[in-house]
Amino acid sequence: MNSHELELNDRVRVILGSGLMVLSSLFAVFIFSDRMDMRPFEFPTVWYSTRSLHLLLCGVMLFCAAMMLKSPHNRTQTRARPLFSSCRLFTRKHCPLCDDAIAVLAGFQGALPTIEMIDIDDSRELMRQFGESVPVVEIDGKVRFRGGISAHLLQRLINAAERRAEVAGFDADARGHGIADSAL
């Protein structure tokens, strides 16, 4: 499914869930008014013969509405494969910023490949290259962060990669259907 289909699916689910929530709430008000003998109108005869099922039916409707309205999982976490081919984190021992960087990267595991952690204290060359600017995050061979990681900027990087992947997927679909790249 592409992003437009996912968005449409989410909207339909929200509309149906909201409608079911309103319907179940109205049903709950009718149940309450019937039990308290405050009927706004005379209910049909089938209402009185099925009183034992009212609460069960209302509960099922509320549960179904809640499941429909539940937030979908973060799409980057349900991805079949990561958006990037490599992710390296250059760290040092006793580095609180490095611990923060690990926590931020862990929040984006679905979009990132397995994070390769490299202690620069073990290499003079890496010490000379990065020195006190750790943590350093290298994604797909390019240094993206030095001295700390911004979750907001990492999210923007992931969003851009997702858009590129969608466009690449669209181009591949178009070529598969005989549409020339120039027509896109």
Backbone as CSV, one residue per row, in Angstrom:
resi,resn,N_x,N_y,N_z,CA_x,CA_y,CA_z,C_x,C_y,C_z
1,MET,0.828,-1.178,0.000,0.000,0.000,0.000,0.874,1.245,0.000
2,ASN,0.537,2.209,-0.835,1.305,3.450,-0.814,0.743,4.381,0.251
3,SER,1.362,5.523,0.430,0.978,6.422,1.523,-0.427,6.982,1.340
4,HIS,-0.849,7.191,0.091,-2.194,7.722,-0.140,-3.259,6.702,0.250
5,GLU,-3.030,5.441,-0.062,-3.969,4.392,0.332,-4.005,4.235,1.847
6,LEU,-2.836,4.328,2.486,-2.780,4.232,3.947,-3.524,5.397,4.593
7,GLU,-3.358,6.586,4.032,-4.043,7.756,4.574,-5.557,7.626,4.405
8,LEU,-5.991,7.166,3.244,-7.420,6.965,3.014,-7.968,5.901,3.963
9,ASN,-7.222,4.820,4.146,-7.618,3.756,5.062,-7.753,4.303,6.484
10,ASP,-6.805,5.132,6.908,-6.856,5.726,8.243,-8.070,6.637,8.390
11,ARG,-8.363,7.433,7.364,-9.512,8.346,7.432,-10.827,7.591,7.513
12,VAL,-10.961,6.542,6.715,-12.188,5.740,6.741,-12.346,5.094,8.114
13,ARG,-11.248,4.592,8.655,-11.297,3.952,9.973,-11.697,4.966,11.050
14,VAL,-11.197,6.187,10.962,-11.555,7.228,11.936,-13.032,7.599,11.806
15,ILE,-13.519,7.730,10.592,-14.925,8.078,10.388,-15.834,6.971,10.920
16,LEU,-15.524,5.722,10.582,-16.339,4.608,11.074,-16.250,4.478,12.586
17,GLY,-15.065,4.618,13.126,-14.888,4.528,14.579,-15.636,5.634,15.303
18,SER,-15.572,6.848,14.768,-16.287,7.968,15.388,-17.795,7.746,15.332
19,GLY,-18.288,7.296,14.180,-19.715,7.012,14.047,-20.163,5.929,15.009
20,LEU,-19.376,4.888,15.148,-19.711,3.804,16.064,-19.650,4.282,17.514
21,MET,-18.722,5.162,17.822,-18.627,5.708,19.180,-19.862,6.544,19.503
22,VAL,-20.306,7.377,18.564,-21.505,8.184,18.781,-22.728,7.277,18.929
23,LEU,-22.836,6.268,18.070,-23.961,5.340,18.131,-23.983,4.584,19.460
24,SER,-22.828,4.113,19.903,-22.786,3.377,21.170,-23.070,4.307,22.351
25,SER,-22.672,5.559,22.269,-22.970,6.524,23.333,-24.477,6.793,23.405
26,LEU,-25.101,6.962,22.248,-26.563,7.126,22.219,-27.265,5.898,22.792
27,PHE,-26.756,4.742,22.437,-27.324,3.489,22.941,-27.196,3.437,24.464
28,ALA,-26.059,3.886,24.989,-25.847,3.903,26.436,-26.834,4.865,27.109
29,VAL,-27.094,6.009,26.480,-28.069,6.961,27.029,-29.461,6.333,27.040
30,PHE,-29.822,5.626,25.985,-31.122,4.954,25.947,-31.213,3.877,27.026
31,ILE,-30.147,3.133,27.217,-30.143,2.097,28.265,-30.341,2.751,29.629
32,PHE,-29.607,3.818,29.880,-29.723,4.513,31.165,-31.131,5.071,31.365
33,SER,-31.661,5.727,30.338,-33.003,6.315,30.481,-34.060,5.231,30.677
34,ASP,-33.906,4.076,30.052,-34.849,2.977,30.232,-34.758,2.427,31.651
35,ARG,-33.545,2.246,32.153,-33.355,1.686,33.495,-33.856,2.647,34.585
36,MET,-33.802,3.944,34.316,-34.231,4.937,35.308,-35.680,5.379,35.078
37,ASP,-36.386,4.709,34.178,-37.771,5.035,33.828,-37.922,6.495,33.403
38,MET,-36.966,6.981,32.624,-37.019,8.343,32.082,-36.998,8.271,30.556
39,ARG,-37.881,7.514,29.998,-37.884,7.287,28.559,-38.305,8.551,27.810
40,PRO,-37.466,9.002,26.849,-37.844,10.186,26.071,-38.974,9.886,25.088
41,PHE,-39.147,8.617,24.767,-40.216,8.179,23.861,-40.459,6.702,24.158
42,GLU,-41.481,6.179,23.597,-41.798,4.763,23.823,-40.915,3.916,22.900
43,PHE,-40.180,2.992,23.516,-39.290,2.112,22.749,-40.112,1.025,22.067
44,PRO,-39.602,0.457,20.962,-40.316,-0.658,20.308,-40.370,-1.877,21.243
45,THR,-41.277,-2.767,20.984,-41.457,-3.924,21.871,-40.230,-4.821,21.910
46,VAL,-39.460,-4.873,20.823,-38.257,-5.705,20.820,-37.231,-5.198,21.845
47,TRP,-37.281,-3.886,22.147,-36.366,-3.305,23.135,-36.568,-3.969,24.498
48,TYR,-37.818,-4.161,24.878,-38.113,-4.698,26.199,-37.816,-6.186,26.275
49,SER,-37.911,-6.884,25.151,-37.657,-8.337,25.179,-36.163,-8.667,25.126
50,THR,-35.320,-7.696,24.798,-33.873,-7.959,24.695,-33.055,-7.141,25.695
51,ARG,-33.667,-6.746,26.798,-32.985,-5.911,27.790,-31.684,-6.536,28.298
52,SER,-31.634,-7.830,28.421,-30.434,-8.484,28.981,-29.227,-8.350,28.051
53,LEU,-29.443,-8.081,26.779,-28.341,-7.971,25.830,-27.862,-6.529,25.622
54,HIS,-28.587,-5.559,26.163,-28.270,-4.158,25.897,-26.858,-3.784,26.343
55,LEU,-26.514,-4.087,27.581,-25.180,-3.713,28.076,-24.078,-4.430,27.311
56,LEU,-24.298,-5.698,26.990,-23.300,-6.448,26.226,-23.106,-5.824,24.844
57,LEU,-24.192,-5.517,24.174,-24.119,-4.909,22.851,-23.451,-3.538,22.912
58,CYS,-23.785,-2.745,23.909,-23.179,-1.423,24.059,-21.677,-1.556,24.317
59,GLY,-21.283,-2.496,25.162,-19.865,-2.725,25.450,-19.095,-3.163,24.213
60,VAL,-19.687,-4.045,23.421,-19.033,-4.504,22.188,-18.878,-3.348,21.206
61,MET,-19.903,-2.521,21.093,-19.830,-1.372,20.189,-18.740,-0.390,20.640
62,LEU,-18.659,-0.120,21.939,-17.622,0.774,22.452,-16.225,0.201,22.222
63,PHE,-16.078,-1.091,22.441,-14.791,-1.740,22.230,-14.375,-1.659,20.755
64,CYS,-15.301,-1.950,19.861,-14.992,-1.882,18.421,-14.648,-0.457,18.003
65,ALA,-15.372,0.527,18.535,-15.072,1.921,18.217,-13.680,2.296,18.721
66,ALA,-13.348,1.865,19.926,-12.027,2.169,20.484,-10.920,1.532,19.646
67,MET,-11.136,0.318,19.176,-10.120,-0.347,18.347,-9.959,0.376,17.005
68,MET,-11.055,0.872,16.455,-10.961,1.610,15.193,-10.261,2.951,15.379
69,LEU,-10.465,3.572,16.522,-9.896,4.892,16.770,-8.488,4.830,17.357
70,LYS,-8.043,3.624,17.690,-6.705,3.473,18.251,-5.685,3.973,17.229
71,SER,-4.678,4.673,17.721,-3.649,5.209,16.831,-2.933,4.070,16.127
72,PRO,-2.706,4.218,14.833,-1.961,3.173,14.134,-0.512,3.188,14.602
73,HIS,0.153,2.057,14.474,1.569,1.978,14.823,2.345,2.936,13.941
74,ASN,3.435,3.413,14.466,4.311,4.275,13.685,4.731,3.507,12.442
75,ARG,4.473,4.081,11.301,4.728,3.365,10.041,6.202,3.044,9.846
76,THR,7.081,3.870,10.414,8.502,3.575,10.244,8.885,2.319,11.025
77,GLN,8.105,1.972,12.061,8.437,0.793,12.834,7.879,-0.476,12.199
78,THR,6.898,-0.360,11.312,6.329,-1.530,10.673,6.965,-1.798,9.304
79,ARG,7.986,-1.045,8.999,8.662,-1.151,7.712,9.312,-2.539,7.573
80,ALA,9.200,-3.128,6.396,9.773,-4.448,6.146,11.298,-4.423,6.211
81,ARG,11.881,-3.338,5.713,13.330,-3.207,5.788,13.650,-1.743,6.061
82,PRO,14.807,-1.484,6.643,15.156,-0.104,6.994,15.317,0.780,5.765
83,LEU,15.195,2.086,5.983,15.341,3.056,4.904,16.805,3.267,4.516
84,PHE,17.704,3.000,5.441,19.120,3.254,5.224,19.888,1.941,5.254
85,SER,21.070,1.936,4.636,21.844,0.696,4.583,22.815,0.558,5.752
86,SER,23.255,1.671,6.344,24.178,1.573,7.476,23.977,2.715,8.452
87,CYS,24.260,2.427,9.705,24.193,3.452,10.749,25.294,3.139,11.752
88,ARG,26.216,4.071,11.893,27.340,3.881,12.818,27.308,4.994,13.859
89,LEU,27.514,4.615,15.112,27.554,5.571,16.212,28.940,5.509,16.829
90,PHE,29.669,6.606,16.729,31.005,6.708,17.313,30.858,7.275,18.719
91,THR,31.364,6.527,19.715,31.174,6.884,21.114,32.501,6.839,21.876
92,ARG,32.415,7.194,23.145,33.535,7.069,24.084,32.983,6.527,25.389
93,LYS,33.869,6.014,26.209,33.461,5.552,27.533,33.096,6.762,28.387
94,HIS,32.129,6.576,29.292,31.707,7.603,30.242,31.262,8.880,29.522
95,CYS,30.394,8.704,28.529,29.923,9.838,27.718,28.395,9.928,27.842
96,PRO,27.894,10.862,28.656,26.441,10.983,28.819,25.716,11.347,27.513
97,LEU,26.342,12.168,26.660,25.716,12.494,25.376,25.594,11.260,24.493
98,CYS,26.549,10.352,24.624,26.487,9.104,23.849,25.302,8.257,24.306
99,ASP,25.067,8.227,25.616,23.909,7.495,26.135,22.608,8.112,25.619
100,ASP,22.559,9.435,25.585,21.379,10.118,25.036,21.197,9.776,23.553
101,ALA,22.305,9.730,22.823,22.243,9.416,21.386,21.709,8.005,21.164
102,ILE,22.138,7.071,21.997,21.660,5.680,21.880,20.152,5.642,22.106
103,ALA,19.674,6.394,23.098,18.235,6.424,23.385,17.454,7.008,22.217
104,VAL,17.958,8.076,21.619,17.264,8.694,20.483,17.242,7.728,19.297
105,LEU,18.376,7.125,18.988,18.444,6.191,17.858,17.536,4.984,18.080
106,ALA,17.430,4.530,19.330,16.563,3.384,19.626,15.104,3.697,19.318
107,GLY,14.718,4.961,19.440,13.354,5.352,19.125,13.023,5.296,17.645
108,PHE,14.037,5.185,16.814,13.837,5.160,15.360,14.325,3.837,14.761
109,GLN,14.290,2.768,15.538,14.815,1.476,15.091,14.185,0.962,13.812
110,GLY,12.902,1.240,13.600,12.232,0.729,12.410,12.764,1.303,11.118
111,ALA,13.261,2.534,11.156,13.760,3.187,9.950,15.261,3.022,9.793
112,LEU,15.930,2.617,10.854,17.388,2.495,10.824,17.803,1.029,10.824
113,PRO,18.912,0.736,10.190,19.434,-0.635,10.284,20.040,-0.845,11.671
114,THR,20.574,-2.004,11.909,21.251,-2.271,13.175,22.356,-1.241,13.370
115,ILE,22.379,-0.653,14.540,23.325,0.419,14.820,24.667,-0.184,15.227
116,GLU,25.699,0.147,14.470,27.053,-0.318,14.772,27.694,0.712,15.702
117,MET,28.008,0.292,16.908,28.606,1.202,17.879,30.121,1.024,17.863
118,ILE,30.832,2.134,17.725,32.285,2.100,17.633,32.859,3.015,18.714
119,ASP,33.684,2.437,19.578,34.334,3.197,20.638,35.609,3.808,20.065
120,ILE,35.672,5.141,19.998,36.826,5.785,19.370,38.066,5.728,20.255
121,ASP,37.910,5.411,21.538,39.066,5.285,22.430,39.991,4.150,21.995
122,ASP,39.460,3.205,21.206,40.248,2.057,20.758,41.087,2.345,19.515
123,SER,40.945,3.530,18.929,41.645,3.837,17.688,42.204,5.263,17.726
124,ARG,43.518,5.376,17.523,44.140,6.710,17.492,43.616,7.533,16.317
125,GLU,43.405,6.875,15.186,42.905,7.582,13.997,41.522,8.173,14.252
126,LEU,40.633,7.381,14.866,39.289,7.877,15.172,39.334,8.960,16.246
127,MET,40.246,8.822,17.206,40.409,9.861,18.237,40.828,11.178,17.590
128,ARG,41.735,11.105,16.637,42.211,12.294,15.939,41.076,12.884,15.076
129,GLN,40.295,12.001,14.452,39.233,12.460,13.558,38.059,13.090,14.322
130,PHE,37.633,12.456,15.421,36.434,12.921,16.110,36.715,13.610,17.444
131,GLY,37.784,13.244,18.111,38.183,13.889,19.354,37.059,14.009,20.358
132,GLU,36.762,15.245,20.747,35.747,15.504,21.766,34.355,15.731,21.177
133,SER,34.187,15.525,19.889,32.893,15.811,19.263,31.940,14.619,19.255
134,VAL,32.213,13.617,20.086,31.305,12.470,20.160,30.066,12.856,20.957
135,PRO,28.949,12.240,20.714,28.720,11.168,19.765,28.664,11.692,18.329
136,VAL,29.056,10.834,17.423,28.984,11.132,15.998,28.145,10.030,15.361
137,VAL,27.141,10.444,14.603,26.274,9.483,13.918,26.535,9.573,12.433
138,GLU,26.868,8.432,11.861,27.128,8.325,10.426,26.045,7.434,9.837
139,ILE,25.278,7.965,8.907,24.210,7.203,8.256,24.538,7.111,6.773
140,ASP,24.581,5.896,6.282,24.924,5.619,4.883,26.246,6.281,4.488
141,GLY,27.236,6.234,5.392,28.567,6.731,5.093,28.737,8.232,5.214
142,LYS,27.679,8.946,5.612,27.759,10.395,5.732,27.510,10.793,7.190
143,VAL,28.399,11.621,7.735,28.229,12.088,9.109,27.012,13.010,9.145
144,ARG,26.038,12.642,9.974,24.794,13.410,10.074,24.707,14.228,11.359
145,PHE,25.335,13.746,12.438,25.273,14.437,13.717,26.629,14.368,14.400
146,ARG,27.010,15.476,15.049,28.232,15.545,15.857,27.888,16.193,17.184
147,GLY,28.330,15.564,18.276,28.151,16.156,19.589,26.767,16.019,20.185
148,GLY,25.872,15.405,19.504,24.509,15.197,19.983,23.591,14.908,18.811
149,ILE,22.422,14.379,19.153,21.457,14.029,18.111,20.155,14.750,18.393
150,SER,19.609,15.361,17.374,18.300,15.989,17.469,17.270,15.005,16.908
151,ALA,16.326,14.595,17.766,15.280,13.675,17.309,14.460,14.307,16.193
152,HIS,14.257,15.618,16.290,13.486,16.336,15.264,14.203,16.279,13.905
153,LEU,15.498,16.541,13.919,16.244,16.506,12.649,16.358,15.085,12.105
154,LEU,16.494,14.108,12.993,16.533,12.714,12.546,15.194,12.333,11.915
155,GLN,14.100,12.788,12.503,12.784,12.516,11.927,12.656,13.150,10.548
156,ARG,13.167,14.360,10.384,13.139,15.012,9.064,13.955,14.222,8.051
157,LEU,15.102,13.718,8.466,15.943,12.896,7.592,15.195,11.627,7.172
158,ILE,14.508,11.010,8.112,13.731,9.793,7.827,12.560,10.114,6.902
159,ASN,11.867,11.219,7.163,10.744,11.613,6.297,11.207,11.830,4.860
160,ALA,12.358,12.485,4.703,12.893,12.719,3.351,13.236,11.394,2.677
161,ALA,13.811,10.467,3.431,14.141,9.147,2.869,12.872,8.390,2.493
162,GLU,11.822,8.515,3.300,10.550,7.864,2.971,9.968,8.425,1.683
163,ARG,10.032,9.759,1.530,9.526,10.370,0.291,10.329,9.897,-0.915
164,ARG,11.651,9.831,-0.756,12.481,9.333,-1.871,12.122,7.890,-2.195
165,ALA,11.877,7.073,-1.163,11.516,5.668,-1.393,10.164,5.568,-2.097
166,GLU,9.207,6.432,-1.711,7.900,6.424,-2.371,8.024,6.816,-3.832
167,VAL,8.794,7.863,-4.097,8.982,8.318,-5.474,9.687,7.238,-6.283
168,ALA,10.704,6.626,-5.701,11.414,5.547,-6.402,10.472,4.382,-6.665
169,GLY,9.609,4.062,-5.694,8.629,2.996,-5.887,7.619,3.359,-6.950
170,PHE,7.200,4.623,-6.990,6.260,5.095,-8.001,6.899,5.024,-9.382
171,ASP,8.165,5.465,-9.487,8.867,5.399,-10.768,8.991,3.963,-11.245
172,ALA,9.293,3.039,-10.322,9.432,1.630,-10.698,8.081,1.071,-11.145
173,ASP,6.996,1.454,-10.446,5.658,1.010,-10.851,5.307,1.561,-12.224
174,ALA,5.642,2.813,-12.464,5.332,3.442,-13.746,6.082,2.739,-14.876
175,ARG,7.369,2.432,-14.654,8.137,1.726,-15.691,7.573,0.329,-15.916
176,GLY,7.098,-0.287,-14.842,6.514,-1.619,-14.968,5.227,-1.610,-15.771
177,HIS,4.536,-0.481,-15.807,3.299,-0.373,-16.567,3.504,0.314,-17.900
178,GLY,4.746,0.509,-18.304,5.027,1.054,-19.621,4.952,2.566,-19.704
179,ILE,4.966,3.246,-18.572,4.926,4.712,-18.592,6.368,5.215,-18.590
180,ALA,6.679,6.076,-19.483,8.032,6.581,-19.577,8.327,7.532,-18.435
181,ASP,9.598,7.571,-17.992,10.014,8.471,-16.924,9.738,9.921,-17.278
182,SER,9.862,10.281,-18.540,9.641,11.662,-18.928,8.188,12.073,-18.762
183,ALA,7.276,11.112,-18.788,5.862,11.416,-18.608,5.544,11.682,-17.143
184,LEU,6.441,11.280,-16.227,6.209,11.509,-14.805,6.615,12.890,-14.477
